[in-house]
């Protein structure tokens, strides 16, 4: 099961809830599921992806080369993958 991403949501989403439909078998009669934490975890990935696109736009402005296209990012997203996607080099970062 893969939770939906921002691009999977339709532009128009009409939702209605069933009125007067109790759930006596749920915890405190809850109708919730475990998907909200998964969706919140996706927000970190999408925020990093947005930061990568911003870094690539800055690199495009600085170098005159177009780096603003789609970037395929692996999961889990490691520091090395983020650095590579941002077009960062290690030469200006001495230890």
Backbone bond lengths (Angstrom), bond angles and torsions (degrees), N, CA, C in turn:
res aa  C-N    CA-C-N  psi(-1)  N-CA   C-N-CA  omega(-1)  CA-C   N-CA-C  phi
1 X - - - 1.446 - - 1.509 109.05 -
2 X 1.320 116.94 127.77 1.460 122.43 178.05 1.524 108.48 -114.69
3 X 1.350 118.83 118.54 1.466 120.14 178.73 1.527 110.66 -61.77
4 X 1.310 117.92 149.68 1.461 120.14 -179.31 1.521 111.91 -67.13
5 X 1.318 116.05 147.86 1.466 122.93 176.66 1.524 109.02 -101.47
6 X 1.316 116.43 179.27 1.459 121.49 -178.01 1.526 111.43 -61.07
7 X 1.338 117.65 -34.84 1.453 120.33 -177.99 1.528 112.64 -81.10
8 X 1.335 118.14 -7.32 1.460 121.78 178.50 1.525 112.72 -88.43
9 X 1.310 117.73 -10.53 1.463 122.08 -176.32 1.526 108.83 -85.41
10 X 1.319 118.56 129.69 1.469 119.80 178.49 1.523 111.21 -68.98
11 X 1.330 116.54 158.15 1.458 120.65 179.97 1.526 111.25 -66.77
12 X 1.317 117.25 -32.92 1.464 121.67 176.95 1.520 107.10 -118.16
13 X 1.331 116.59 121.29 1.463 121.67 -178.53 1.525 108.25 -130.55
14 X 1.314 116.82 104.96 1.457 122.23 179.77 1.524 109.10 -98.20
15 X 1.329 116.09 123.67 1.458 122.09 -176.93 1.520 108.76 -128.04
16 X 1.329 116.41 139.09 1.462 120.57 172.64 1.525 108.27 -134.65
17 X 1.316 116.04 145.88 1.456 121.93 -179.87 1.523 109.75 -102.80
18 X 1.312 115.69 148.95 1.451 120.15 179.00 1.529 109.63 -75.73
19 X 1.306 116.54 119.80 1.460 121.23 179.99 1.524 110.20 -80.27
20 X 1.329 116.82 141.06 1.459 121.63 175.85 1.516 113.30 64.43
21 X 1.321 118.06 36.85 1.451 122.26 -179.38 1.539 108.58 -119.80
22 X 1.330 117.87 84.03 1.469 120.72 -177.16 1.527 111.97 -70.15
23 X 1.308 115.06 160.30 1.466 121.35 178.41 1.531 107.79 -128.07
24 X 1.335 118.16 81.85 1.469 120.53 -176.12 1.527 113.06 -68.55
25 X 1.331 118.70 -18.61 1.454 120.69 -177.58 1.519 113.92 -85.78
26 X 1.336 118.51 -9.15 1.463 121.28 -177.69 1.516 112.16 -85.96
27 X 1.321 116.82 164.69 1.465 121.83 176.23 1.518 107.78 -67.33
28 X 1.302 117.00 120.72 1.468 123.19 -174.26 1.531 111.17 49.38
29 X 1.335 115.81 36.77 1.467 124.58 -179.58 1.533 112.35 58.14
30 X 1.311 116.00 29.26 1.459 121.64 -178.56 1.521 110.98 -73.18
31 X 1.329 115.58 145.41 1.467 121.97 174.13 1.528 110.00 -111.37
32 X 1.310 117.67 16.02 1.464 122.51 -176.45 1.523 111.26 -80.98
33 X 1.298 115.37 167.14 1.465 121.20 177.12 1.531 108.66 -133.20
34 X 1.295 117.99 -177.80 1.459 122.33 -178.40 1.515 113.65 -87.88
35 X 1.321 118.35 11.28 1.460 119.98 -176.84 1.531 114.44 -76.28
36 X 1.332 121.99 -33.10 1.469 119.85 -179.82 1.529 114.46 -54.73
37 X 1.339 120.96 -43.44 1.466 117.96 176.84 1.526 112.59 -62.61
38 X 1.320 117.15 -33.78 1.464 119.70 177.72 1.526 110.18 -66.85
39 X 1.310 117.07 -40.81 1.465 120.20 179.39 1.521 110.69 -66.06
40 X 1.339 117.15 -38.16 1.456 119.99 178.01 1.519 111.33 -67.92
41 X 1.318 117.73 -34.38 1.461 120.36 177.26 1.524 110.18 -65.87
42 X 1.320 117.59 -33.87 1.461 121.06 176.88 1.518 112.03 -64.91
43 X 1.333 117.35 -26.33 1.462 119.69 -178.73 1.525 111.41 -64.11
44 X 1.327 117.64 -32.20 1.466 120.59 177.29 1.523 109.68 -66.15
45 X 1.308 117.04 -47.10 1.469 121.65 178.86 1.530 110.72 -59.13
46 X 1.339 116.82 -45.14 1.456 120.37 -178.38 1.526 111.71 -69.58
47 X 1.342 118.38 -32.44 1.465 120.95 176.19 1.522 110.85 -67.21
48 X 1.338 116.88 -41.09 1.465 120.51 176.71 1.521 109.83 -64.48
49 X 1.315 117.08 -40.92 1.464 120.51 179.33 1.528 110.60 -62.75
50 X 1.328 117.12 -39.93 1.463 121.10 177.34 1.528 110.69 -64.22
51 X 1.337 117.13 -40.41 1.465 121.10 177.52 1.526 110.96 -64.55
52 X 1.326 117.45 -36.90 1.465 121.64 177.98 1.530 109.96 -65.03
53 X 1.333 117.23 -44.02 1.462 120.02 177.85 1.532 110.84 -61.78
54 X 1.327 117.06 -37.41 1.463 120.73 177.83 1.523 110.97 -66.28
55 X 1.332 117.47 -42.88 1.466 120.95 178.40 1.520 110.80 -63.73
56 X 1.332 116.91 -38.95 1.465 120.22 179.21 1.531 111.04 -69.15
57 X 1.332 117.78 -34.12 1.467 120.55 175.86 1.526 110.27 -66.30
58 X 1.345 117.03 -40.32 1.463 120.91 176.39 1.524 110.85 -63.10
59 X 1.335 116.91 -40.91 1.466 121.00 178.12 1.525 110.36 -65.48
60 X 1.323 117.40 -35.62 1.464 120.34 177.41 1.518 111.07 -64.89
61 X 1.328 116.36 -40.91 1.463 120.72 179.33 1.520 110.81 -66.81
62 X 1.328 116.67 -40.88 1.465 120.97 -176.61 1.526 113.14 -71.69
63 X 1.332 117.47 -35.35 1.460 120.20 -174.26 1.525 113.75 -103.22
64 X 1.316 117.86 -16.73 1.454 120.51 -176.88 1.520 113.28 81.56
65 X 1.329 117.80 1.30 1.462 123.03 177.64 1.528 108.79 -99.12
66 X 1.319 116.99 141.02 1.462 120.51 -177.53 1.522 111.09 -82.50
67 X 1.336 116.93 110.32 1.468 123.22 176.13 1.520 111.13 -113.92
68 X 1.321 118.45 20.64 1.464 121.07 -170.74 1.521 114.12 -92.51
69 X 1.317 119.29 11.43 1.461 121.32 -179.82 1.522 112.85 -76.34
70 X 1.324 115.18 -177.05 1.465 122.47 179.42 1.519 110.82 -64.07
71 X 1.325 116.79 140.87 1.459 122.63 178.67 1.524 108.16 -121.11
72 X 1.321 117.03 122.86 1.469 121.93 176.57 1.524 107.93 -85.00
73 X 1.316 117.39 120.71 1.457 121.62 -178.29 1.527 110.29 -114.20
74 X 1.331 117.11 134.06 1.460 120.09 179.53 1.528 111.61 -79.63
75 X 1.311 115.76 162.07 1.458 122.13 173.03 1.516 106.56 -123.96
76 X 1.318 121.52 126.95 1.457 127.37 4.43 1.525 110.92 -74.28
77 X 1.297 115.06 149.95 1.455 122.66 -177.59 1.525 108.71 -91.48
78 X 1.322 116.55 108.08 1.471 121.38 -177.23 1.524 110.51 -91.06
79 X 1.320 115.80 167.26 1.461 121.89 178.04 1.524 110.18 -60.06
80 X 1.317 116.70 -39.49 1.460 120.56 -179.65 1.537 110.85 -64.54
81 X 1.318 117.04 -41.42 1.459 120.57 179.17 1.528 111.37 -66.97
82 X 1.332 116.61 -38.52 1.462 120.50 177.76 1.523 109.89 -64.56
83 X 1.333 117.38 -44.77 1.466 121.15 178.90 1.519 111.20 -61.28
84 X 1.331 116.24 -42.84 1.464 120.42 179.52 1.533 110.57 -64.90
85 X 1.318 117.27 -41.55 1.461 120.78 -179.42 1.524 112.13 -68.72
86 X 1.349 116.69 -29.53 1.465 121.13 177.76 1.522 112.25 -81.07
87 X 1.331 116.58 -1.89 1.465 122.78 -177.76 1.524 111.28 63.76
88 X 1.328 117.00 30.13 1.459 121.63 179.49 1.523 109.75 -81.75
89 X 1.309 115.68 142.69 1.462 120.95 174.45 1.517 108.24 -112.15
90 X 1.306 116.31 156.17 1.471 119.77 -177.23 1.521 112.34 -87.66
91 X 1.325 119.33 -7.80 1.458 120.53 -177.52 1.537 113.79 -62.82
92 X 1.340 120.61 -38.81 1.469 117.86 178.50 1.528 113.39 -84.14
93 X 1.346 117.42 10.10 1.472 121.15 -177.35 1.518 111.90 -122.15
94 X 1.331 118.82 68.07 1.467 118.87 179.51 1.513 111.69 -71.57
95 X 1.309 116.21 151.87 1.470 120.42 178.22 1.502 110.52 -85.30
